């Protein structure tokens, strides 16, 4: 959310971020009222994986300059590497050492909670073993804040003795933010932007941010839902209220957070009352502790961020996707590459569009199975089985397949039976296509029968008034209809 906010401000600064939070909340509330939570279903797993992995890499990349103690400005992934190559000679030794040490410590502390303490079953552990396990869990869970506090304390001691080896965070504004409406007009770059001009600058972010905020929130909820259902519409309403309310306190657009969710879950938090504790701590920090933020080295913050997001790069899912459905790698790769080389919002739009193209192609090109059967008197007939419903993208393709089979394999004479067991529905275009198909068969005097056609589909086909529309529901009815085309009584053999 922070990256998308930064990429779409276009010089509007903090005022643009606050307005974007307000508009994001309004869009989410509107989507919630209109029950549009189902839109999240159009973002598939591979697209989500590609987006998350690209975002994690971009986040880590943007932190390299602070890790090395560099100062430059870059707006996207390629610019960051270009600027890094141009300023690499300005790398500060102590910032680099501190950043690397912090990353190693963080990665080590991540595994501390997995150290086996006593028996596997917690019931069989002694009180001392239980206490030690809880201490290790606390150290592992609080590793980020521990590293930051220790680094800030070291920087404070060095500064007190006149040493300034690290680039520090600097002054952080103290106190609580004032309550005021989000800015609907802003002055930036010697120019005054009206509300409509600000919205024009924010452009697609007004729609993309609400959707991606929901995607992030739903992804987080699924991790801790333990199989329970999630109401996306309810999440939209909650996120909308949060963003609208927070915009009155100068906030950027917000969503769920995996790290805080993991800490809450591991701490035994089961209700939203846990948010009260978090809010109280944040308010107290703003009111009393912000002067101490001055001494936090930027390299330590960069190490914390990189050590966290590196595990969001989901390269490990490539193998399962390859084993299940190789085609899914295409939208995943398209999303990943587009997010890296273009923009995050464009990347996910390209990924979703690629996914929809595959869905539309599958809908337009259903599988059509053709089999030839015979009767005991030597007669033959074709059984043609489409594997899905008939809708407008697939009508002409299915019609052509049936016509070709009737002419080539059916010699334009033997009966053709369309097994419709998989046809659960049809639309007007499909009905017109079936009418034209029946007309083709009538013109060359070739019988065409529909078998196991659903009553609702029969009504759709009958509505366009096709001539000689013949259908049956049971095997006996099919037997009788086929027998009517031959004077010899017979039993059908499969």
C-alpha positions in Angstrom: 0.0 0.0 0.0 2.9 2.4 0.8 4.6 1.7 -2.5 1.4 2.2 -4.5 0.6 5.4 -2.6 4.1 6.8 -3.3 4.0 5.8 -7.0 0.7 7.6 -7.6 1.2 10.9 -5.8 2.9 12.7 -8.8 4.2 15.5 -6.7 1.1 16.0 -4.5 3.1 15.0 -1.3 1.5 14.1 2.0 -1.7 16.0 1.1 -2.2 13.7 -1.9 -1.6 10.6 0.2 -4.2 11.7 2.7 -6.8 12.5 0.0 -6.0 9.1 -1.6 -6.7 7.4 1.7 -10.1 9.2 1.9 -11.0 8.3 -1.7 -9.9 4.7 -1.1 -12.2 4.5 1.8 -15.1 6.0 -0.1 -14.7 3.6 -3.0 -14.5 0.6 -0.5 -17.6 1.7 1.3 -19.5 2.1 -2.0 -18.3 -1.4 -3.1 -19.4 -2.8 0.2 -22.8 -1.3 0.0 -23.2 -2.6 -3.6 -22.0 -6.1 -2.5 -19.0 -6.1 -4.9 -16.8 -8.2 -2.7 -17.0 -10.9 -5.3 -14.6 -8.9 -7.5 -11.7 -10.2 -5.5 -12.4 -13.6 -7.0 -11.1 -12.4 -10.3 -7.6 -12.1 -8.8 -6.3 -15.6 -9.1 -3.6 -17.2 -6.9 -0.9 -17.0 -9.6 -1.6 -13.3 -10.1 -1.5 -12.7 -6.4 1.8 -14.6 -6.1 3.3 -12.6 -8.9 2.2 -9.3 -7.4 3.3 -10.1 -3.9 6.7 -11.3 -5.0 7.3 -8.3 -7.2 6.2 -5.9 -4.4 8.6 -7.6 -1.9 11.5 -7.3 -4.3 10.7 -3.6 -5.0 10.4 -2.9 -1.2 13.8 -4.7 -0.5 15.4 -2.8 -3.4 14.3 0.6 -2.2 15.9 -0.1 1.2 19.4 -0.9 -0.2 20.3 2.8 -0.3 19.7 3.1 3.5 21.4 -0.1 4.1 24.6 1.3 2.4 24.2 4.8 3.8 23.5 6.3 0.4 21.4 9.3 -0.5 19.5 9.5 -3.9 16.0 9.7 -5.3 14.5 7.0 -7.5 10.9 6.4 -8.5 10.8 2.8 -9.8 12.7 -0.5 -9.8 15.0 0.2 -12.7 15.7 3.7 -11.5 16.8 2.4 -8.1 19.4 0.1 -9.7 20.6 2.8 -12.1 21.0 5.3 -9.2 22.6 2.6 -7.0 25.2 1.9 -9.7 26.0 5.6 -10.0 26.4 6.1 -6.2 27.9 2.8 -5.1 31.3 4.6 -4.6 29.7 6.7 -1.8 28.9 3.7 0.3 29.4 4.4 4.0 31.3 1.6 5.8 29.7 1.7 9.2 26.2 1.9 7.9 26.9 -1.1 5.7 28.4 -3.1 8.5 25.5 -2.3 10.9 22.9 -3.2 8.2 24.5 -6.5 7.4 24.9 -7.4 11.1 21.3 -6.5 11.8 20.1 -8.7 8.9 22.1 -11.7 10.1 20.9 -11.2 13.7 17.3 -10.9 12.5 17.5 -14.1 10.4 19.1 -15.9 13.3 16.5 -14.7 15.8 13.7 -15.8 13.4 14.8 -19.4 14.1 15.2 -19.1 17.9 11.6 -20.0 18.6 12.1 -23.3 16.7 14.8 -24.5 19.2 13.4 -27.7 20.8 12.9 -27.3 24.6 12.1 -30.5 26.3 9.4 -32.9 25.1 7.3 -32.2 22.0 4.1 -32.3 24.0 3.9 -29.1 26.0 2.0 -30.9 28.8 5.1 -33.0 29.6 7.4 -30.0 30.0 8.6 -28.7 33.3 7.7 -25.2 34.4 11.3 -24.1 33.7 11.1 -25.6 30.2 7.8 -23.8 29.5 9.2 -20.5 30.7 12.3 -20.9 28.6 10.2 -21.7 25.5 8.1 -18.6 26.1 11.2 -16.4 26.5 12.6 -17.8 23.2 9.3 -17.2 21.5 9.1 -13.6 22.8 12.7 -12.9 21.6 11.9 -14.4 18.2 8.6 -12.6 17.8 9.9 -9.2 19.1 13.2 -9.5 17.1 12.5 -6.4 15.0 11.8 -4.0 17.9 14.8 -5.5 19.9 17.2 -4.9 17.1 15.9 -1.3 16.5 16.1 -0.4 20.2 19.6 -1.9 20.6 20.8 0.0 17.5 19.2 3.2 18.7 20.8 2.8 22.1 24.2 2.2 20.5 23.8 5.3 18.3 22.7 7.4 21.2 25.9 6.4 23.2 28.1 7.1 20.3 26.5 10.5 19.7 26.8 11.4 23.3 30.6 10.9 22.9 30.8 13.0 19.8 30.8 10.0 17.3 28.5 10.0 14.3 29.2 6.8 12.4 25.6 6.2 11.2 22.9 8.0 9.2 20.1 8.5 11.7 16.3 8.8 11.2 16.3 12.4 12.5 13.5 14.4 14.0 10.1 12.8 14.1 7.2 15.1 14.8 5.9 14.7 18.4 2.4 14.5 19.6 -1.0 13.4 18.2 -2.2 14.6 14.8 -4.9 17.2 14.7 -8.4 16.2 13.5 -9.2 17.9 10.2 -10.8 17.0 6.9 -8.6 15.6 4.2 -7.2 18.3 1.9 -9.4 18.9 -1.2 -7.0 21.6 -2.5 -3.3 21.7 -2.3 -0.4 23.9 -3.3 2.6 22.0 -4.7 5.4 23.1 -7.1 4.2 26.7 -7.2 0.8 25.6 -8.4 -2.6 25.2 -6.8 -4.4 21.9 -7.5 -8.1 21.7 -7.2 -10.0 18.6 -6.0 -10.7 17.5 -9.6 -7.1 18.1 -10.6 -5.9 16.0 -7.6 -8.2 13.2 -8.6 -6.9 13.4 -12.1 -3.4 13.1 -10.9 -4.2 10.1 -8.7 -6.1 8.6 -11.7 -6.3 4.8 -11.6 -4.9 4.6 -8.0 -8.4 5.6 -6.8 -9.7 2.2 -8.1 -6.6 0.0 -7.8 -5.7 0.9 -4.2 -9.2 -0.2 -2.8 -9.0 -3.5 -4.7 -5.4 -4.3 -3.7 -6.1 -3.2 -0.1 -8.9 -5.8 -0.1 -6.6 -8.4 -1.7 -4.0 -7.9 1.0 -6.6 -8.0 3.7 -8.3 -11.2 2.4 -4.9 -12.9 1.9 -4.1 -12.1 5.5 -7.5 -13.3 6.7 -7.2 -16.6 4.9 -3.9 -17.3 6.7 -5.5 -17.1 10.1 -9.1 -18.1 9.3 -8.4 -21.8 10.0 -10.8 -22.8 7.1 -13.7 -20.5 8.2 -15.4 -18.5 5.5 -14.5 -14.9 4.9 -17.0 -12.3 3.9 -15.2 -10.0 1.4 -18.1 -7.5 1.4 -17.8 -7.1 5.2 -14.1 -6.6 4.9 -14.8 -3.8 2.3 -17.0 -2.0 4.7 -14.5 -2.3 7.6 -11.6 -1.2 5.4 -13.7 1.7 4.0 -14.6 3.0 7.4 -11.0 2.7 8.6 -9.6 4.6 5.6 -12.2 7.4 5.7 -11.8 7.9 9.5 -8.0 7.7 9.3 -7.9 10.3 6.5 -9.2 12.9 9.1 -6.0 12.2 11.1 -3.6 12.6 8.3 -3.1 8.9 7.5 -2.2 7.2 4.2 -4.4 4.3 2.9 -4.2 1.2 5.2 -4.9 -2.5 5.0 -4.2 -5.6 7.0 -0.6 -6.4 7.9 0.8 -9.9 7.9 3.5 -9.3 10.5 1.1 -7.7 13.1 -1.4 -10.4 12.3 1.2 -13.1 13.0 2.1 -11.5 16.3 -1.5 -11.2 17.3 -2.3 -14.8 16.4 0.8 -16.1 18.2 0.0 -14.0 21.3 -3.4 -15.6 21.6 -5.5 -12.6 20.3 -8.9 -13.8 19.1 -11.0 -10.7 18.8 -10.7 -7.2 17.4 -10.3 -5.9 21.0 -6.6 -6.6 20.4 -6.6 -3.5 18.2 -7.4 -1.4 21.2 -4.1 -2.4 22.8 -2.2 -1.7 19.6 -3.8 1.7 19.3 -3.0 2.7 22.9 0.6 1.8 22.4 0.8 3.7 19.2 -0.8 6.8 20.8 1.6 6.6 23.8 4.6 6.3 21.5 3.5 9.3 19.5 3.0 11.4 22.6 6.0 10.5 24.6 8.6 8.4 22.7 9.1 10.2 19.4 12.2 12.2 20.6 14.0 8.8 20.9 13.2 7.9 17.3 15.8 10.4 16.3 18.7 8.0 17.1 17.4 5.0 15.2 19.9 4.3 12.4 18.4 4.1 9.0 20.5 1.0 8.2 18.8 -0.9 11.0 15.3 0.0 9.8 16.4 -1.0 6.2 17.7 -4.4 7.6 14.4 -5.0 9.4 12.3 -4.3 6.3 14.5 -6.4 4.0 14.7 -9.3 6.4 10.8 -9.3 6.6 9.9 -8.9 3.0 12.5 -11.4 1.6 10.2 -14.2 2.8 7.3 -12.7 0.8 9.0 -13.6 -2.4 7.1 -16.8 -3.3 9.4 -18.5 -5.7 8.7 -21.8 -3.9 5.2 -21.9 -5.4 6.6 -22.2 -8.9 7.1 -26.0 -8.7 3.5 -26.7 -7.4 2.0 -24.5 -10.1 4.2 -26.3 -12.7 2.9 -29.7 -11.5 -0.8 -28.7 -11.3 -1.3 -26.4 -14.3 1.7 -25.0 -16.3 -0.5 -22.4 -18.0 -0.9 -20.6 -14.6 2.7 -19.7 -14.8 2.0 -17.3 -17.6 -0.2 -14.8 -15.7 2.1 -15.2 -12.7 5.1 -14.3 -14.8 3.3 -11.5 -16.6 2.2 -10.0 -13.3 5.7 -10.3 -11.8 7.6 -8.8 -14.7 5.1 -6.0 -15.4 5.1 -5.0 -11.7 8.9 -4.9 -11.7 9.4 -3.1 -15.0 6.3 -0.9 -15.2 4.2 -0.1 -12.2 2.5 -2.2 -9.5 -1.1 -1.3 -10.5 -0.4 -1.8 -14.2 1.3 -5.1 -13.4 -1.7 -6.5 -11.6 -4.1 -5.2 -14.3 -2.0 -7.0 -16.9 -1.9 -10.1 -14.8 -5.7 -10.1 -14.4 -6.2 -9.4 -18.1 -3.9 -12.3 -19.0 -5.8 -14.6 -16.7 -9.2 -13.5 -18.2 -7.9 -14.1 -21.7 -7.1 -17.7 -20.8 -10.6 -18.1 -19.2 -12.2 -16.6 -22.3 -10.2 -18.9 -24.6 -11.2 -21.9 -22.5 -14.8 -20.8 -22.7 -14.6 -20.2 -26.4 -12.9 -23.5 -27.2 -14.6 -26.3 -25.2 -13.7 -29.9 -25.7 -16.0 -31.8 -28.2 -15.8 -35.6 -28.1 -17.0 -37.5 -31.2 -17.7 -41.2 -31.1 -19.2 -43.6 -33.6 -21.7 -46.2 -32.4 -23.5 -49.0 -34.2 -26.7 -51.0 -33.9 -27.1 -54.8 -34.2 -28.6 -54.4 -37.7 -25.4 -52.7 -38.9 -26.6 -49.1 -38.8 -24.4 -46.4 -37.4 -24.8 -43.1 -35.6 -22.5 -40.4 -34.1 -22.5 -39.3 -30.5 -21.0 -35.8 -30.0 -20.4 -34.6 -26.4 -19.5 -31.0 -25.6 -17.9 -30.7 -22.2 -19.5 -27.5 -21.0 -22.4 -25.1 -21.3 -23.0 -23.3 -24.6 -22.4 -19.5 -24.4 -21.8 -16.9 -27.1 -17.9 -17.3 -27.3 -18.1 -21.0 -28.0 -21.3 -21.3 -30.2 -19.6 -21.0 -33.6 -16.8 -23.3 -32.6 -19.1 -26.0 -31.4 -21.4 -25.6 -34.3 -18.5 -26.0 -36.8 -17.2 -29.1 -34.9 -20.6 -30.7 -35.0 -21.1 -29.8 -38.7 -17.7 -31.2 -39.7 -18.2 -34.4 -37.8 -21.7 -34.8 -39.3 -20.3 -34.4 -42.8 -16.9 -36.2 -42.6 -17.6 -39.0 -40.0 -21.3 -39.1 -40.5 -21.2 -39.0 -44.3 -23.9 -36.4 -44.2 -26.5 -39.1 -43.7 -26.3 -41.1 -40.5 -28.0 -39.7 -37.4 -26.0 -37.4 -35.1 -26.8 -37.5 -31.3 -25.6 -34.5 -29.3 -25.1 -35.8 -25.7 -25.9 -32.7 -23.7 -25.3 -34.0 -20.2 -22.6 -31.3 -19.5 -24.7 -28.4 -21.0 -26.0 -26.8 -17.9 -27.1 -23.5 -19.6 -27.3 -21.6 -22.8 -27.8 -18.0 -23.9 -29.6 -16.3 -26.8 -26.5 -16.5 -29.1 -26.2 -20.2 -28.4 -29.9 -20.7 -29.2 -29.5 -18.9 -32.5 -26.4 -21.0 -33.3 -28.3 -24.2 -32.5 -31.2 -23.1 -34.8 -28.7 -22.5 -37.6 -27.2 -25.9 -36.9 -30.6 -27.7 -37.0 -31.3 -25.9 -40.3 -28.0 -27.2 -41.8 -28.9 -30.7 -40.9 -32.5 -30.4 -42.2 -31.2 -29.1 -45.5 -29.1 -32.3 -46.1 -31.8 -34.6 -44.6 -29.5 -35.8 -41.8 -31.1 -36.5 -38.4 -30.0 -34.5 -35.5 -31.0 -35.5 -31.9 -30.3 -33.8 -28.6 -29.9 -36.3 -25.7 -30.2 -35.5 -22.0 -31.0 -31.8 -22.6 -31.9 -29.9 -19.4 -35.5 -28.5 -19.4 -34.2 -25.0 -18.9 -32.0 -25.3 -22.0 -34.9 -26.8 -24.0 -36.9 -23.7 -23.2 -34.0 -21.4 -24.4 -33.6 -23.4 -27.6 -37.4 -23.5 -28.2 -37.7 -19.7 -27.8 -36.0 -19.1 -31.2 -38.5 -21.6 -32.8 -36.1 -23.9 -34.6 -37.6 -26.3 -37.2 -37.6 -30.0 -36.4 -36.0 -29.6 -33.0 -35.8 -33.2 -31.6 -34.7 -34.0 -28.1 -35.0 -36.8 -25.6 -34.1 -37.4 -22.0 -33.9 -41.2 -21.5 -32.1 -44.0 -23.2 -35.3 -45.6 -24.2 -36.6 -42.4 -25.9 -33.3 -42.2 -27.8 -33.7 -45.8 -28.8 -37.2 -45.2 -30.1 -36.2 -42.1 -32.1 -33.2 -43.8 -33.7 -35.4 -46.8 -34.5 -37.8 -44.5 -36.3 -35.1 -43.9 -38.9 -34.9 -47.6 -39.7 -37.6 -50.2 -40.3 -35.7 -53.0 -38.6 -36.3 -53.3 -34.9 -33.0 -53.4 -33.0 -31.2 -53.1 -29.7 -28.6 -50.4 -29.5 -25.1 -51.5 -28.6 -22.6 -49.1 -27.0 
